[in-house]
Amino acid sequence: MKDILTVLQIIVSCLLILFILLQSKGVGLSSAFGGEGAVYRSRRGVEKILYIATIISAFLFMTIAIALVAIVK
């Protein structure tokens, strides 16, 4: 069971990294220095799907991590 959860966590972590990298288009160090205004805009289409997938994969990552800690103890 521990091995299955470990492999699953590696897969979910790779997906999480991919979703975050795909989501952060055009956001670089320029925004840290005031290059981009804090204008609210809604997410639509693929951007919304990536946003939801990022939240779900982060939740799965945390759940699997807690399950692994519980199994080890």
C-alpha positions as CSV (number, residue, x, y, z in Angstrom):
1,M,0.0,0.0,0.0
2,K,2.9,2.3,0.9
3,D,4.5,1.8,-2.5
4,I,1.3,2.4,-4.4
5,L,0.7,5.7,-2.5
6,T,4.4,6.7,-3.1
7,V,4.1,6.2,-6.9
8,L,0.7,8.0,-6.9
9,Q,2.2,10.9,-5.0
10,I,5.0,11.2,-7.6
11,I,2.5,11.2,-10.4
12,V,0.3,13.8,-8.7
13,S,3.3,16.0,-7.9
14,C,4.5,16.0,-11.5
15,L,0.9,16.9,-12.6
16,L,0.8,19.7,-10.1
17,I,4.1,21.1,-11.3
18,L,2.9,20.9,-14.9
19,F,-0.4,22.7,-14.1
20,I,1.4,25.4,-12.2
21,L,3.9,26.0,-15.0
22,L,1.2,26.1,-17.6
23,Q,-0.9,28.5,-15.6
24,S,1.8,31.0,-15.0
25,K,2.2,32.3,-18.5
26,G,3.5,35.9,-18.7
27,V,4.1,36.1,-14.9
28,G,7.7,36.7,-14.3
29,L,9.8,39.0,-12.1
30,S,8.3,42.0,-13.8
31,S,5.2,41.6,-11.7
32,A,7.2,41.7,-8.5
33,F,8.5,45.2,-9.5
34,G,5.2,46.6,-10.5
35,G,5.2,45.6,-14.1
36,E,1.7,44.2,-14.0
37,G,-1.3,45.8,-12.3
38,A,-3.6,44.0,-9.9
39,V,-6.6,44.0,-12.3
40,Y,-9.3,41.5,-11.6
41,R,-10.2,39.4,-14.6
42,S,-12.2,36.2,-14.8
43,R,-10.8,32.9,-15.9
44,R,-12.4,31.3,-19.0
45,G,-11.9,28.2,-21.1
46,V,-8.6,26.4,-20.7
47,E,-7.4,28.8,-18.0
48,K,-10.3,27.9,-15.8
49,I,-9.8,24.2,-16.3
50,L,-6.1,24.5,-15.4
51,Y,-7.0,26.5,-12.3
52,I,-9.5,23.9,-11.1
53,A,-7.0,21.0,-12.0
54,T,-4.3,22.8,-10.0
55,I,-6.6,23.0,-6.9
56,I,-7.7,19.4,-7.2
57,S,-4.1,18.1,-7.7
58,A,-2.9,20.1,-4.7
59,F,-5.7,18.7,-2.6
60,L,-4.8,15.1,-3.8
61,F,-1.1,15.8,-3.1
62,M,-1.9,16.9,0.5
63,T,-4.3,13.9,1.1
64,I,-1.8,11.4,-0.2
65,A,1.0,13.0,1.9
66,I,-1.1,12.7,5.1
67,A,-2.1,9.1,4.2
68,L,1.6,8.2,3.8
69,V,2.5,9.8,7.2
70,A,-0.4,7.9,8.8
71,I,0.7,4.6,7.3
72,V,4.3,5.0,8.3
73,K,3.4,5.6,12.0
